[in-house]
Structure formats: C-alpha cells, structure tokens
C-alpha cells in the first residue's frame, strides 16, 4: 500500500547504450523553513494533498486487514508456522520482483501504473472478503492471495516511491518522505487496535470488506491528480533494463553504500520484530503486553519519521551511519533486558533509529538518482529494506531456536554496528553533505 510539481523530463537525445552523465546533485535549499512543522509545507502541492488523504485512509484499512488475516489463519490452523508462511508469502515477492517493478516504473506512466496496482490490491481484498463471508475460505487460499498481494506490492512500491518527486519536486522531497513515514506509522499505531475491535464486533470478513472499500480513496485521489507530460525513454529488453539499473546503482558510491547499509540492517536487525511474541513470553507478558511492545515500536518509528524532517542538510549523508550504529546498540541493549518496562523503553530508540536509517537512505537515493533510473534504483531500495526482512526473519528464527532468543537479536545488533563502521570507513576523506550544483 504506500508513498509520492515538477515532472521529470527524461533525456531523449542520448544513445541507449551510453549512460547519461549524472548532473551534479542538488542541495536542498538552505533558506528553506526549519520550524518544528516545516514539513507541512509539502501540502502546498495539490497532487500530494490528494495522495496523502487517499493513502492514509487506505493504510488504515491495510493494518485492519493485517490483524484480521492473522486472526483468521490462526483460527483455521492454530499453527504459528503457517502464520509465518503467510507473512513470508506476502513479503518475499518484493525481494524477487521489485527489480521488474522498477523497470516498469521507468517504462510506463507512473500515474496509470498506480491506478492498476491499487485496483489489483482492491480486487485481492474483495476476493478475500467474499471467500470469508461465504465461509469458503481455506488457509491455502489465504496464502495464495497473500502471494498475489506481494507481487502487486513489488510493482506498486517502486511506482509510488518514484512518483514522490513528481508530486512535490526535489526541494520538498525529504519533507514528503518524512510525512509518508509519519502517515505509515500513525496508521500502524491506530490501525491494529481498531482492527482487533472490529474482529470482535463484526468479524474478519467485514474487516476485509472495509479494507477493500478503503482503496476507493486512493483510486479517487490518483484519478484527480494532474502531471505534466513525461518523456519516457524506451528501455528495450526488461532484463537488460534491470541490469543497467543495477550497474548504475552500483557505480554510484553514495547510492551503493546506502543500499548495502540498509540491506544489512534490514536482514540482521529489522527482523527482530518477528520475534516479538517470543520476547513478550520471555518477559512474562501476555497479549496485552505484546500490544504494548508493538505500540512502543510504532511510537518510536513515528518520532523517527519526524526527526528525519529536522535533520540539517549538511548531516544528511552522515545520518544513515549514525542511525545504523544507534539501531545496533539499541538491539543489543534490548536483548539484555529482563524487565518489561525497560524493554518497552529500549524498543523506542531501536524503532526510531531504524526509521531514520530507512528514511534518510531513501532521501539520498532519490535525490542522487538520475530521472530515467529512479524507478529501478528505488526498486533496489525496496528489495534491500523490505525484501530482506523475510529472509532475516527466517535466519533469526533459526538462531533463536538453536542458540537462544537473546543471542539472535544481540548478534543482529552487532552486525548492524559493523555495517555502520564499514560505511563510515568507506566515506573517509569525503564530504558528508550534498554539494550544490555547479
């Protein structure tokens, strides 16, 4: 589900085999307002206002469905393993197919593609609601529909992310990314409690129906958006276009470093969330305590999204490195805690720093990417951030079962710190800010 009025005009006079020289990256305007709520200036863009209203409504529906789907699967099977299988089915396609989604984003009009992906996601919710309300639903159907949604997301995420700069321009890009993150985490804080209440009052089938209805807000907003025409450069063979995007991203030092750091922290650190029920049990808590732990994660991430908008431009490149180190240290401290309220407090800096890492890396990548490569580079970011999480969840789960729960999270935190140190070393002797264009 998720994010994002100057439309990028792609160079159409450059031979296909010769990559265009990337223009010097632009600095975010130093004279930009730096007040506590400066990020709200992004609402001056009509397209973003339409996007935000629709997306917030839809995200609430998504989190309601997440609660209802987990409840449905466990009610049908009483199997924690199948809960993991459904989660993996919904996330793994982002890892495998986001590169194709990025190529599609660079090849076709993004507004049209967003209409298609959101319509497909709405159809998935309609089918899930219909099967549940008619009592025909079986667990294999839930897995298949989750897999379908994952494939849709693999295209939807790069398209939505790459649209951000088209909606707000480079000067408001960081504010838009921050606000997108705040919107996502606000829905994550509010949606699950509402979903739990609706499951008890109206049942899981109607929760899916509410989610399907929420997509109407996104589709309406996207249809009302107006963009300047964008010249789209033919990409040729899809695999060839993906290869060119990977080579471009790897050849740009800042983009490469950001992607590697995000991938390491996502795989070995962010996957700790999958172990949260086990931590609640280890801390002597039931479902209510687990809810508080998730709430602390959501609140910390919400604060991290706000902090992203407040980071000075001159510290933008340093932010992911510091955030990764803080994330690793927070995970180590959390793994050592045996007191519930201390663990609750330690989850907030871990979620705060992870959100700051992801948001600042996303800003760097989108700011430095060439317009004709943006969709493919953002797809690589989605693979690194979201696509690595299910693999990390499997690894940490195996470590927790064969070594210990706390050792698994502590080991992940150490690897995050190591990744931050490598990224810092790679930047030695270089400036830590985006230089103004000559």
HUBEL-V195268 format. One line per field, one symbol per residue. psi: psi as a letter, one per 30 degrees, with the letter a starting at -180 (. if undefined). A space follows every 50 residues. Layout:
psi->???
//
This chain:
psi->eaj.ikkkjkkggkkefjkkkklkkkkkkfgkkglfhfffffffjeeeee eeeeeeeeeeeeeeeeeeeeeeeeeefhjeefeeeeeeefeefeeefeee eeeeefelkeeeeeeeeeeeeeeeeeeeeeeefggfklefeeeeeeeeee eeefeeeeeeeffefeeflefgeeeeeeeeeeeefeeeeeeeeeeeeeee efleefeeeeeeeffeeeeeeeffkklkkkkkkkfbkeeeeeeeeeeeee fjeeeeeeeeeeeeeeefefffefgeeeeeefgglaeeeeeeeeeeeeee eeeeeeeeffkkefgeefeeeeeeeeeeeeeeeeffkgkeeeeeeffefe eeeeeeeeeeeeeeeeefkkeffeeeeeeeeeeeeeffeeeeeeeeeeee efdleeeeeeeeeeeeeeeeeeeeefgkgllglklkk.
//
